[in-house]
Amino acid sequence: MEKFLMIKDTTKKVHRFGVQGRTLEFKIKPVPNNVDPVSWVKNAISQIVLKGAEDLRPTDQRVTVQIRYGSGQKTPANM
């Protein structure tokens, strides 16, 4: 069972750099009662990373993950 809702999955070509970019927008589902919230969120994030890595190839040179939260701020993390 997925612990997140996929809101948007878009791909676009960045001509200036000759690369293709992909954006996944998602929302983590509410934590059910009687479930450890930390484990729930960790599992949800693992599922999201797996979803985002589905189409990666060994020749891809850079993968960037940006996490946005309530205030609209983003925290970049390069993988």
C-alpha positions in Angstrom: 0.0 0.0 0.0 1.4 3.4 -1.0 1.8 5.8 1.8 1.6 8.8 -0.5 -0.6 10.4 -3.1 1.0 11.3 -6.4 -0.3 14.7 -7.3 1.8 15.4 -10.4 4.5 13.7 -12.5 5.9 15.9 -15.3 8.9 15.6 -17.6 10.5 18.5 -19.6 13.5 19.0 -21.8 16.0 21.6 -20.7 17.4 22.6 -24.1 20.1 24.9 -22.7 21.8 22.0 -21.0 20.6 19.2 -23.2 19.0 17.3 -20.4 15.6 16.1 -19.4 14.1 17.0 -16.0 11.4 15.2 -14.1 9.3 16.6 -11.3 7.2 14.5 -8.9 4.8 16.2 -6.7 3.3 14.1 -3.9 1.6 14.3 -0.5 2.2 11.8 2.3 -1.0 10.3 3.5 -2.1 10.8 7.1 -0.6 8.4 9.7 -3.3 5.9 10.8 -4.1 5.6 14.5 -2.1 3.1 16.5 0.8 3.2 14.1 4.3 4.5 14.9 4.4 7.9 13.0 8.2 7.9 12.5 8.2 4.4 10.9 5.2 5.4 8.8 7.0 8.6 7.4 10.3 6.7 6.9 8.5 4.1 4.9 6.6 6.7 2.9 9.8 8.5 2.0 11.4 5.2 1.0 8.4 4.5 -1.3 8.7 8.0 -2.8 12.5 7.5 -3.5 11.8 4.2 -5.2 9.0 5.8 -7.3 11.4 8.6 -8.4 14.2 6.2 -9.3 12.0 4.0 -11.5 13.3 5.5 -14.8 16.9 6.3 -13.8 19.6 4.9 -16.0 23.3 4.2 -15.1 24.2 7.0 -17.6 22.2 9.7 -15.7 24.8 12.1 -14.4 22.9 14.0 -11.7 19.8 13.4 -9.6 18.5 16.2 -7.3 15.8 15.8 -4.7 14.0 18.8 -3.3 11.7 18.4 -0.4 9.1 21.2 0.1 7.0 21.4 3.2 4.2 23.5 4.7 5.8 26.9 4.4 6.8 26.3 0.8 10.5 26.3 1.6 12.6 23.7 -0.1 15.6 21.7 1.1 17.8 20.4 -1.6 19.6 17.1 -1.2 21.9 15.8 -4.0 22.0 12.0 -4.4 
